[in-house]
C-alpha cells in the first residue's frame, strides 16, 4: 500500500453517519454551570466511544509490553470509575462496587480485559449503564453542592465529581489516541 493511501485522520476512516453515536461538542457554551459541566462530560464520553469506533476484538490489543493498557481496559475502567463516584460515593450505594477490579485484582479492569465478544459486549453494557445512572443522578440533583463523604478525598460535591470525571476521561482519551494509532494508524479527532 502506498503511503498516500494510509489513513492519517480518524475522520478519513470513520463514517460517523453510518455508525451514529453520541454527538461530540454539543453542550452549551453559555448559561448555567450544571448544563455546561454535564455537556463537557458528555463530550468526553463521546470521544471515548469515537476512539473505539469500528473495532471489535482489536479493543483488547495491548499498548506496549509490559503495559496492559488497552481500549477495552479503558472502557472497563471508566465503567468502574463512573460507578464509584456516582453510585458508591454520591448516592451512598455501598454494594455498587467495581465490576472489573477487586482488592485481589486492583488492575483487573486492564489486566483481565479479553477480546472475547461476550466480554467486549459486557464491558460496553456496563459502561452504558453506569453512564445512564450518572446522568440520571446529575439531572435529579437539586444543585451542584450535593455532597457525600469519600474515604480518599473527604467531603466531595457533585460539582467536584463532574470536574474530576471530565479530567479522568480527558486523560484517558489521550491514552486512547495512542492506542488507536498503534492498532490501525489512525490519528486525531
C-alpha positions as CSV (number, residue, x, y, z in Angstrom):
1,X,0.0,0.0,0.0
2,X,1.4,3.4,-0.9
3,X,2.0,5.8,1.9
4,X,-0.5,8.3,0.5
5,X,-3.3,5.7,0.8
6,X,-2.7,5.2,4.5
7,X,-5.5,6.9,6.6
8,X,-4.0,9.7,8.7
9,X,-7.0,11.1,10.4
10,X,-9.8,9.3,12.2
11,X,-12.3,11.2,10.1
12,X,-10.8,9.6,7.0
13,X,-11.6,6.1,8.2
14,X,-14.8,6.5,10.3
15,X,-18.1,7.4,8.8
16,X,-20.0,8.8,11.8
17,X,-23.2,8.8,9.8
18,X,-23.0,5.1,9.3
19,X,-22.3,4.4,12.9
20,X,-24.1,7.1,14.8
21,X,-23.2,7.5,18.4
22,X,-23.4,10.3,20.9
23,X,-22.6,13.6,19.4
24,X,-19.5,15.4,20.4
25,X,-19.2,19.0,21.5
26,X,-22.9,19.6,21.6
27,X,-23.2,21.0,25.1
28,X,-23.9,24.7,25.8
29,X,-21.1,27.3,25.7
30,X,-23.0,29.8,27.8
31,X,-25.5,29.7,30.6
32,X,-25.7,27.8,33.9
33,X,-22.9,25.8,35.3
34,X,-24.6,22.4,35.5
35,X,-25.5,22.1,31.8
36,X,-22.0,23.1,30.9
37,X,-20.3,20.6,33.1
38,X,-22.7,17.9,32.0
39,X,-22.1,18.8,28.4
40,X,-18.3,18.7,28.8
41,X,-18.6,15.3,30.5
42,X,-20.9,14.0,27.6
43,X,-18.3,15.3,25.1
44,X,-15.5,13.3,26.8
45,X,-17.6,10.2,26.9
46,X,-18.5,10.6,23.2
47,X,-14.8,10.9,22.5
48,X,-14.0,7.6,24.1
49,X,-16.8,6.0,22.0
50,X,-15.4,7.6,18.9
51,X,-11.8,6.3,19.6
52,X,-13.2,2.8,19.9
53,X,-15.5,3.0,16.8
54,X,-15.1,0.4,14.2
55,X,-13.1,-2.0,16.3
56,X,-14.2,-5.3,17.8
57,X,-11.5,-7.8,19.1
58,X,-8.9,-5.1,18.5
59,X,-10.2,-3.3,21.5
60,X,-8.3,-5.7,23.7
61,X,-5.0,-5.2,21.9
62,X,-2.4,-4.1,24.5
63,X,-0.2,-1.0,24.0
64,X,3.4,-1.9,24.5
65,X,4.7,-4.6,26.8
66,X,4.7,-4.7,29.8
67,X,1.7,-2.4,29.8
68,X,-1.7,-4.0,30.0
69,X,-3.3,-0.7,28.7
70,X,-6.0,-1.3,26.0
71,X,-9.1,0.5,24.7
72,X,-11.2,-2.2,26.2
73,X,-9.4,-1.8,29.5
74,X,-10.2,1.9,29.4
75,X,-13.9,1.2,28.8
76,X,-13.9,-1.2,31.7
77,X,-12.0,1.2,33.9
78,X,-14.4,4.1,33.1
79,X,-17.4,2.0,33.9
80,X,-15.9,1.3,37.3
81,X,-15.0,5.0,37.8
82,X,-18.5,6.1,37.0
83,X,-20.0,3.6,39.4
84,X,-17.6,4.6,42.2
85,X,-18.2,8.3,42.1
86,X,-21.9,8.5,41.3
87,X,-23.3,5.3,42.9
88,X,-20.9,4.4,45.7
89,X,-19.9,7.8,46.9
90,X,-22.6,10.3,46.0
91,X,-25.6,8.0,46.2
92,X,-24.2,6.0,49.1
93,X,-24.8,2.6,47.4
94,X,-22.2,0.6,49.3
95,X,-22.9,-2.5,47.3
96,X,-22.2,-0.8,44.0
97,X,-18.6,-1.6,43.9
98,X,-16.4,-2.1,40.8
99,X,-17.3,-4.7,38.3
100,X,-13.9,-5.2,36.7
101,X,-11.4,-4.8,39.5
102,X,-11.2,-6.0,43.1
103,X,-8.9,-5.9,46.2
104,X,-7.3,-9.1,44.9
105,X,-7.1,-7.8,41.3
106,X,-6.8,-4.0,41.6
107,X,-5.9,-3.6,37.9
108,X,-8.4,-6.2,36.7
109,X,-10.1,-3.6,34.6
110,X,-7.0,-3.7,32.4
111,X,-5.2,-6.9,33.2
112,X,-8.3,-9.1,32.6
113,X,-9.6,-7.4,29.5
114,X,-10.3,-10.1,26.9
115,X,-11.1,-9.9,23.2
116,X,-13.9,-12.4,23.7
117,X,-17.0,-10.9,22.1
118,X,-19.1,-11.5,25.2
119,X,-16.6,-9.7,27.4
120,X,-16.5,-6.8,25.0
121,X,-20.3,-6.6,25.0
122,X,-20.4,-6.9,28.8
123,X,-17.9,-4.0,29.1
124,X,-19.9,-1.7,26.8
125,X,-23.2,-2.7,28.6
126,X,-21.7,-1.9,32.0
127,X,-20.3,1.4,30.8
128,X,-23.6,2.5,29.2
129,X,-25.5,1.5,32.4
130,X,-23.0,3.4,34.6
131,X,-23.2,6.5,32.3
132,X,-27.1,6.3,32.4
133,X,-27.1,6.2,36.2
134,X,-24.6,9.1,36.4
135,X,-26.6,11.2,34.0
136,X,-29.8,10.4,35.9
137,X,-28.2,11.2,39.3
138,X,-26.9,14.5,37.9
139,X,-30.2,15.5,36.3
140,X,-32.1,14.8,39.5
141,X,-29.7,16.5,41.9
142,X,-31.2,19.7,43.3
143,X,-27.9,21.6,42.9
144,X,-24.1,21.1,42.4
145,X,-23.4,21.3,46.1
146,X,-24.9,17.9,46.8
147,X,-22.1,16.2,48.7
148,X,-21.0,13.0,50.3
149,X,-18.0,11.7,52.2
150,X,-15.4,9.7,50.4
151,X,-12.7,7.8,52.2
152,X,-10.0,9.0,49.8
153,X,-10.9,12.7,49.3
154,X,-13.1,13.5,52.3
155,X,-16.2,15.6,51.6
156,X,-16.9,15.9,47.8
157,X,-19.6,17.7,45.9
158,X,-21.4,16.8,42.7
159,X,-19.5,19.8,41.2
160,X,-16.1,18.2,42.1
161,X,-17.2,14.8,40.9
162,X,-18.2,16.2,37.5
163,X,-15.0,18.1,37.2
164,X,-13.0,15.1,38.2
165,X,-14.8,12.9,35.7
166,X,-14.1,15.4,32.9
167,X,-10.4,15.3,33.9
168,X,-10.4,11.5,34.1
169,X,-12.0,11.0,30.7
170,X,-9.7,13.6,29.1
171,X,-6.6,12.0,30.5
172,X,-7.7,8.5,29.4
173,X,-8.8,9.8,26.0
174,X,-5.2,10.8,25.4
175,X,-4.2,7.2,26.1
176,X,-6.9,6.1,23.7
177,X,-5.5,8.3,21.0
178,X,-2.1,6.5,21.3
179,X,-3.7,3.0,21.5
180,X,-5.9,3.6,18.4
181,X,-2.9,4.9,16.4
182,X,-1.0,1.7,17.4
183,X,-3.9,-0.5,16.3
184,X,-4.7,0.9,12.9
185,X,-2.6,4.0,12.3
186,X,-5.5,6.5,12.6
187,X,-4.7,9.7,14.5
188,X,-6.5,12.8,15.6
189,X,-10.1,13.8,16.5
